[in-house]
Amino acid sequence: NCGSKLGSFDDQNYFMRVRYSKGFGPAGRQSRAFTLVEVVVAVGVLGIMLISLYLGISVGFSMTQGERENLRATQVMLERMEGIRLFTWDQLVDSTKNPPVFTNYFAPSSINLGVMYVGAMTVTTNISLTPSATYSANMRKVTVQASWTSRGVAHVRSMSTYVSKNGVQNYIFNN
């Protein structure tokens, strides 16, 4: 008992005063919790949002992969078409220099070979032009086709062009 107020025990400071607001929740107290129905609805909305997000991302990746494969097929066909420019008129139909079937791969990683593209090239010698032309005997139609299978679905793309006997080949090889 030191008689000083600084270290003494005061009954008024010992008890905490709690006041309740009237008009909120049961028995006049303020309710700060969610009901079970609110929680279930919130979890359901959150679940639908997460599933939609996941599906959107997976569809995006799937479309990106499909477009990559389609672009690679176009590159494979263009590679063959560009090579046709360097053939002479007689080499176009020579199957040893210009094989009718070829294979190419697209491997985004070095782990495996990736998607296999099977290509076919056909050279049509007797073409008919509309309207008919006198030089149609000096032209050939070249069609390059690429096919591949991705995720169990077969895909096919093709390109065609005309080659003239008196075209670029004679200019390159005669000069």
C-alpha positions in Angstrom: 0.0 0.0 0.0 2.0 2.8 -1.2 -0.8 5.3 -1.2 0.0 6.6 -4.7 -2.6 6.5 -7.4 -0.1 5.5 -10.1 0.4 1.9 -9.1 -2.9 1.3 -7.3 -5.7 -1.0 -8.3 -8.8 0.9 -9.3 -12.2 -0.9 -9.5 -13.5 1.4 -12.1 -10.7 0.6 -14.6 -10.9 -3.1 -14.1 -14.2 -3.8 -15.8 -14.6 -3.2 -19.5 -17.7 -1.4 -20.6 -19.5 -3.0 -23.6 -22.3 -1.1 -25.3 -24.7 -2.7 -27.8 -26.3 -0.8 -30.6 -30.0 -1.2 -31.0 -31.7 -2.1 -34.3 -29.1 -4.5 -35.8 -29.5 -8.3 -35.8 -31.2 -10.5 -33.2 -31.7 -9.1 -29.7 -30.6 -5.7 -30.8 -27.0 -6.7 -31.5 -25.0 -5.9 -34.6 -24.6 -9.1 -36.7 -21.1 -9.3 -38.4 -21.2 -12.9 -39.8 -22.6 -14.2 -43.1 -25.5 -16.6 -43.3 -25.1 -20.1 -44.7 -27.1 -19.2 -47.8 -24.8 -16.2 -48.5 -21.7 -18.4 -48.2 -23.1 -21.1 -50.5 -24.1 -18.6 -53.1 -20.7 -16.9 -52.9 -18.8 -20.2 -53.2 -21.0 -21.2 -56.2 -20.3 -17.9 -58.0 -16.6 -18.2 -57.3 -16.6 -21.8 -58.5 -18.3 -20.8 -61.8 -15.8 -18.0 -62.3 -12.8 -20.3 -61.7 -14.2 -23.0 -64.1 -14.9 -20.3 -66.7 -11.4 -19.0 -66.3 -9.8 -22.4 -66.6 -11.9 -23.3 -69.7 -11.0 -20.0 -71.3 -7.3 -20.5 -70.8 -7.4 -24.1 -72.0 -9.4 -23.1 -75.2 -6.9 -20.3 -75.8 -3.9 -22.7 -75.6 -5.7 -25.3 -77.8 -6.5 -22.6 -80.5 -2.9 -21.4 -80.3 -1.6 -24.9 -80.9 -4.0 -25.4 -83.8 -2.9 -22.2 -85.4 0.8 -23.1 -85.0 0.2 -26.4 -86.7 -1.8 -24.7 -89.5 1.0 -22.1 -90.0 3.6 -24.9 -90.1 1.6 -26.7 -92.7 1.6 -23.6 -94.8 5.3 -23.2 -94.4 5.9 -26.8 -95.5 3.8 -26.3 -98.6 5.5 -22.9 -99.4 8.9 -24.6 -99.0 8.0 -27.1 -101.7 6.4 -24.4 -103.9 9.5 -22.3 -103.8 11.6 -25.3 -104.8 9.5 -25.7 -107.9 10.8 -22.4 -109.2 14.3 -23.9 -109.5 13.2 -27.0 -111.5 13.5 -27.0 -115.3 10.5 -28.0 -117.4 11.6 -31.6 -117.6 12.5 -31.9 -113.9 8.9 -31.0 -112.8 7.7 -34.5 -113.7 10.9 -36.3 -112.7 10.1 -38.2 -109.5 13.7 -38.7 -108.5 14.4 -35.0 -108.4 10.9 -34.0 -107.4 9.5 -36.8 -105.2 5.7 -36.9 -105.1 5.5 -37.7 -101.4 7.5 -36.1 -98.6 7.5 -35.9 -94.8 8.3 -33.0 -92.5 8.1 -32.5 -88.8 7.2 -29.6 -86.5 8.9 -29.8 -83.1 8.4 -26.8 -80.8 10.8 -28.5 -78.3 13.8 -30.7 -78.9 12.3 -33.5 -76.8 10.4 -35.3 -79.5 9.8 -35.0 -83.3 6.4 -33.3 -82.8 3.7 -33.3 -85.4 4.4 -35.2 -88.6 3.3 -33.6 -91.8 2.9 -35.9 -94.8 3.0 -34.0 -98.1 2.0 -34.9 -101.6 2.8 -33.1 -104.7 1.0 -33.7 -108.0 1.9 -32.2 -111.4 -1.0 -32.2 -113.8 0.2 -32.1 -117.4 -3.0 -31.8 -119.4 -4.8 -28.8 -118.0 -7.8 -27.0 -119.3 -8.0 -23.3 -118.8 -11.3 -21.3 -118.7 -11.4 -19.6 -121.1 -9.3 -21.8 -123.3 -5.9 -20.6 -124.3 -3.5 -21.6 -127.1 -0.6 -21.9 -124.6 -2.3 -24.4 -122.3 -0.2 -27.2 -123.7 2.9 -25.3 -122.4 1.5 -25.1 -118.8 1.3 -27.5 -115.9 -0.6 -27.3 -112.7 1.3 -28.1 -109.5 -0.6 -28.9 -106.3 1.0 -29.4 -103.0 -1.0 -30.9 -100.2 0.0 -31.3 -96.5 -1.9 -33.5 -94.1 -1.4 -34.2 -90.4 -3.2 -35.5 -87.3 -3.4 -33.6 -84.1 -5.3 -34.7 -81.0 -7.1 -37.4 -83.0 -8.3 -35.0 -85.8 -7.1 -35.2 -89.3 -6.2 -31.9 -91.0 -5.5 -31.3 -94.7 -4.3 -28.1 -96.5 -3.4 -27.6 -100.1 -2.0 -25.1 -102.5 -1.9 -24.9 -106.3 0.0 -22.9 -108.9 0.6 -22.9 -112.6 4.1 -23.4 -114.2 4.8 -22.2 -117.8 7.3 -23.8 -120.1 8.6 -20.4 -121.1 8.5 -19.0 -117.5 11.1 -18.3 -114.9 13.0 -21.6 -115.3 14.2 -20.7 -118.8 15.3 -17.2 -117.6 17.3 -18.7 -114.7 18.9 -21.6 -116.6 19.6 -19.8 -119.9 21.3 -16.8 -118.5 
